Amino acid sequence: MGKRLAVLVGCNYPSTQFMLHGCINDVVAMRDVLLQRFGFDSSHVELLTDVPVPGSLILPTGANIKAALNRMVDKAEAGDVLFFHFSGHGTTISSLEPGQPFRQDEAIVPCDLNVITDMDLRQLIRRLPKGSSFTILSDSCHSGGLIDKEKEQIGHSTLEKIIPTVYHRPKSISSKTIHQCLKSVWPEPNPDIGSLMSGIFGKDVSLKFLPQLERDLFKSLDENEGILLSGCEANETSADVVWSNSSGGKAYGAFTSAVRQVLAENSGALSNRQVVMMSRKVLKEHGFQQHACLYSSDGNAGANFLGSQQPSPTPKEQFFFSKYTGVATDEAVKN
């Protein structure tokens, strides 16, 4: 059995206009799930948070997050399971490509606003050794499609408007707001966002903001073995929630909370497809108008979440699972 490696990032953006409340709780709780259910070794789980918690020694800046992810990929060998969980704000960035003025690229927002884009994550996944897997769980706004060019397995749908039963805040910062914030510390007048990002963050900037000639090197990016479970579709927001009952008034991300509930209520192996579909059902039950999505190859959609090795359900178990959850098992889907 290969190694299990994880990078968990929670950004609450304390003392800023972007402050959230549940993102660090998300990754701390997910660390417990990884250790207790999925057999991760604590020495192979790196935690980055912008408020000190036990086990977190590094701030989740854009450079630090990418460095942690690169360290994880550098250690990977065939058979290894890699996991990246991000809880924090997301955004979309207008395309810099000529002739594509309306294209929006998804990104996550580290604590220093040095965004990490879908292109950065795709390039990271390209480095994976054959036979390893890389799962991303992003509890952030606009996270659908966060791995550039990955195939959509579960995506666009509709949900009747329901008023959520708990207080929540969208986990989104607009690219315009990021631009305005960074422009306030940049001496040149009226820089475009690409020049601004490159000028402030230098070599640590997203691949998206490299000069055109360098960006051309990455145009051959194709589908790969990345697996993305996103908290919402690309045009939706994900909620930061203060739960009033089961969590004792603590705040968590709605999607992370839904995934944890699904895993707690189902002790057997679940496929990536099942985790996403069941999480959608939990979100709907709580009235959230966000739709969890799955992006992966066809094979990885039916693969067990984080490579869990519990026995597959019998036909009888498949029937009862489908009847009482409303979600078919992958074997039932095939049949």
C-alpha positions in Angstrom: 0.0 0.0 0.0 1.4 3.4 -1.0 1.8 6.5 1.1 -1.1 8.9 1.9 -0.1 12.5 1.7 -2.2 15.6 2.4 -2.0 19.4 2.4 -4.9 21.1 4.2 -5.4 24.9 3.9 -7.8 27.0 5.9 -8.1 30.8 5.4 -10.3 32.8 7.7 -8.7 36.2 6.7 -8.9 37.5 10.2 -9.2 41.3 10.9 -9.9 42.0 7.2 -13.1 42.9 5.2 -13.0 39.3 3.9 -13.1 37.6 7.2 -14.7 34.1 7.4 -15.3 31.9 10.4 -15.4 28.2 9.6 -12.5 27.6 7.2 -9.9 26.6 9.9 -12.5 24.5 11.6 -13.0 22.7 8.3 -9.4 21.7 7.8 -8.8 20.8 11.5 -11.9 18.5 11.3 -10.8 17.1 8.0 -7.4 16.2 9.4 -9.1 14.1 12.1 -11.2 12.3 9.3 -8.0 11.6 7.4 -6.2 10.2 10.4 -9.1 8.2 11.9 -10.9 6.9 8.8 -8.5 6.9 5.9 -5.2 5.8 7.6 -3.1 8.9 6.9 -0.1 9.3 9.1 0.0 12.7 11.0 3.6 13.3 9.8 2.3 13.2 6.2 -0.5 15.8 6.7 0.6 19.4 6.4 -1.7 22.0 7.8 -1.6 25.7 6.8 -3.9 28.2 8.5 -3.9 32.0 9.0 -4.8 31.7 12.7 -2.5 29.6 14.8 -3.8 26.1 15.7 -1.8 23.0 16.9 0.1 21.6 14.0 0.0 24.7 11.8 3.3 26.6 11.5 3.1 28.1 8.1 0.9 30.9 6.8 -1.2 30.0 3.8 0.2 32.6 1.3 0.1 31.8 -2.3 3.8 31.0 -2.4 3.6 28.8 0.8 0.6 26.8 -0.5 2.2 26.1 -3.8 5.5 25.1 -2.1 3.6 22.7 0.2 1.8 21.2 -2.8 5.0 20.9 -4.7 6.7 19.2 -1.8 3.8 16.7 -1.6 4.1 15.9 -5.3 7.9 15.6 -5.1 7.4 12.8 -2.5 4.8 10.9 -4.5 5.4 7.5 -6.0 3.2 5.0 -7.9 0.4 3.8 -5.6 0.4 7.0 -3.4 -2.8 8.9 -2.6 -2.5 12.7 -2.5 -5.2 15.0 -1.1 -5.5 18.8 -1.1 -8.3 20.4 0.9 -8.8 24.2 0.6 -11.4 26.1 2.6 -11.5 29.8 2.0 -12.5 32.4 -0.6 -12.6 31.7 -4.4 -12.7 34.0 -7.3 -12.8 34.2 -11.1 -10.2 36.0 -13.2 -11.0 37.2 -16.8 -8.9 35.5 -19.4 -5.8 37.3 -20.6 -5.8 35.4 -23.9 -6.4 37.5 -27.0 -9.8 36.7 -28.5 -11.2 35.2 -25.3 -12.5 38.3 -23.5 -15.5 36.6 -21.8 -13.7 33.5 -20.5 -13.4 33.3 -16.7 -10.8 31.2 -15.0 -11.4 29.8 -11.5 -9.0 30.5 -8.7 -8.6 30.1 -4.9 -7.6 33.0 -2.8 -4.7 32.6 -0.3 -4.4 34.9 2.7 -2.1 37.3 0.8 -4.5 37.5 -2.2 -1.8 35.9 -4.5 -4.4 33.7 -6.3 -3.8 30.1 -7.3 -5.6 29.4 -10.6 -6.9 26.3 -12.4 -3.8 26.4 -14.6 -1.5 26.1 -11.6 -3.3 23.1 -10.3 -3.4 21.4 -13.7 0.4 21.9 -14.1 0.9 20.4 -10.6 -1.1 17.3 -11.5 0.9 16.9 -14.7 3.9 16.1 -12.5 2.2 13.1 -10.8 4.0 9.8 -11.2 1.9 7.2 -13.1 -0.2 5.1 -10.7 -0.7 7.8 -8.1 -3.9 9.8 -7.5 -4.5 13.5 -6.6 -7.8 14.5 -5.0 -8.8 18.1 -4.5 -11.7 19.1 -2.2 -12.3 22.8 -2.6 -14.8 24.5 -0.3 -14.7 27.9 -2.0 -16.9 30.0 -4.3 -16.6 29.4 -8.1 -14.7 26.1 -7.5 -16.4 24.1 -10.2 -13.8 23.5 -12.9 -10.8 24.4 -10.7 -8.6 21.8 -12.4 -8.1 23.2 -15.9 -9.5 20.9 -18.6 -10.7 18.1 -16.3 -13.8 16.3 -17.4 -17.1 17.3 -15.7 -18.8 14.2 -14.3 -21.4 16.0 -12.0 -22.1 19.6 -12.8 -24.8 22.0 -13.8 -28.2 21.5 -12.3 -31.1 23.5 -10.7 -32.4 23.7 -7.2 -35.6 25.3 -6.1 -35.1 28.4 -4.0 -35.1 27.6 -0.3 -34.1 29.9 2.5 -31.1 28.3 4.3 -31.9 27.4 7.9 -28.6 28.8 9.3 -26.6 32.1 9.1 -24.2 31.9 6.2 -21.8 34.1 4.2 -20.6 33.5 0.6 -16.9 32.5 0.4 -16.1 34.8 -2.6 -13.9 37.8 -3.3 -14.4 39.4 -6.7 -11.3 39.8 -8.9 -12.1 43.5 -9.0 -11.9 43.8 -5.2 -8.6 41.9 -5.2 -7.3 44.3 -7.9 -8.3 47.3 -5.8 -6.7 46.0 -2.7 -3.4 45.2 -4.3 -3.4 48.4 -6.3 -3.4 50.4 -3.0 0.2 49.1 -2.3 1.5 49.4 -5.9 3.2 52.7 -6.9 2.4 52.6 -10.7 -0.9 54.2 -11.7 -3.7 52.0 -13.1 -1.9 48.7 -13.6 -3.8 45.8 -15.1 -4.3 42.8 -12.8 -1.6 40.7 -14.6 1.1 43.4 -14.3 0.0 44.0 -10.7 0.2 40.4 -9.6 3.5 39.9 -11.4 5.0 43.1 -9.9 4.0 42.3 -6.3 4.5 38.5 -6.2 7.3 38.1 -8.8 8.3 34.4 -9.4 5.5 33.3 -7.0 2.8 34.6 -9.3 0.2 32.2 -10.9 1.2 30.8 -14.3 -1.9 32.7 -15.6 0.0 36.0 -15.2 3.2 35.0 -16.9 4.1 36.8 -20.1 2.3 35.4 -23.2 5.4 33.6 -24.5 5.7 31.6 -21.3 2.0 30.9 -21.1 2.2 29.3 -24.5 4.3 26.6 -23.0 1.3 25.3 -21.1 -1.3 25.3 -23.9 -0.8 21.6 -24.3 -2.4 20.9 -20.9 -4.8 17.9 -21.3 -7.0 15.7 -19.2 -5.1 13.9 -16.5 -5.6 11.9 -13.3 -6.7 14.8 -11.1 -10.0 14.5 -9.1 -11.9 17.6 -8.1 -14.8 17.6 -5.6 -16.0 21.2 -5.6 -18.4 22.9 -3.2 -20.3 24.6 -6.0 -20.5 25.2 -9.7 -18.2 27.7 -11.4 -20.9 30.4 -11.4 -22.1 29.8 -7.8 -21.0 30.7 -4.3 -20.2 28.3 -1.4 -21.4 29.1 2.1 -19.5 29.8 5.4 -22.0 28.6 8.0 -22.5 29.1 11.7 -24.3 25.9 12.8 -26.6 26.4 15.8 -27.1 22.8 16.8 -24.9 19.8 16.1 -21.7 21.7 16.0 -22.3 23.6 19.2 -22.5 26.9 17.4 -19.2 26.5 15.6 -18.7 27.7 12.0 -17.9 25.4 9.1 -18.0 25.4 5.4 -21.3 24.0 4.2 -19.7 21.7 1.7 -17.0 20.4 4.0 -19.6 19.9 6.7 -21.8 17.9 4.2 -18.9 15.7 3.1 -18.1 14.9 6.8 -21.7 14.1 7.5 -21.8 11.7 4.5 -18.7 10.0 5.6 -19.9 9.7 9.2 -23.2 8.2 8.2 -21.6 5.7 5.8 -18.9 3.5 7.2 -18.3 1.5 4.0 -16.4 2.6 0.9 -17.9 5.4 -1.2 -17.0 6.4 -4.7 -16.1 9.9 -5.6 -19.4 10.1 -7.4 -21.4 8.9 -4.4 -19.7 11.4 -2.0 -20.6 14.3 -4.3 -24.2 13.2 -5.0 -24.9 12.5 -1.3 -23.3 15.8 -0.3 -25.6 17.5 -2.8 -28.5 15.9 -1.0 -27.3 17.2 2.4 -26.8 20.7 1.1 -30.3 20.7 -0.4 -31.8 19.5 2.9 -30.3 22.5 4.6 -31.6 24.9 1.9 -28.2 25.8 0.3 -28.4 26.9 -3.3 -25.0 25.5 -4.2 -24.4 22.3 -6.1 -21.3 20.2 -5.3 -19.6 19.0 -8.5 -17.2 16.3 -9.6 -14.5 16.7 -12.2 -12.4 13.6 -13.1 -11.8 10.9 -15.6 -14.6 8.4 -16.1 -12.6 5.8 -14.2 -11.9 8.0 -11.2 -15.5 9.0 -10.9 -16.3 5.5 -9.9 -13.1 5.0 -7.9 -13.3 4.9 -4.1 -12.9 8.3 -2.4 -9.3 8.7 -1.3 -8.6 5.1 -2.4 -10.4 3.6 0.6 -10.3 -0.2 0.5 -13.4 -1.3 2.3 -15.3 -4.1 0.6 -17.7 -3.2 -2.2 -21.4 -3.5 -1.3 -23.4 -6.7 -2.2 -26.3 -6.4 -4.6 -28.7 -6.4 -1.6 -26.7 -3.6 0.1 -26.7 -1.7 -3.2 -30.5 -1.9 -3.3 -31.0 -0.6 0.3 -28.3 2.1 -0.2 -30.2 3.4 -3.2 -33.6 3.1 -1.6 -32.8 5.0 1.6 -30.4 7.6 0.3 -31.8 8.3 -3.1 -28.3 7.8 -4.6 -27.4 4.7 -6.6 -24.2 2.9 -6.0 -21.8 2.8 -8.9 -22.5 -0.8 -9.6 -26.2 0.0 -9.7 -25.5 2.8 -12.1 -23.6 0.4 -14.4 -26.4 -2.1 -14.4 
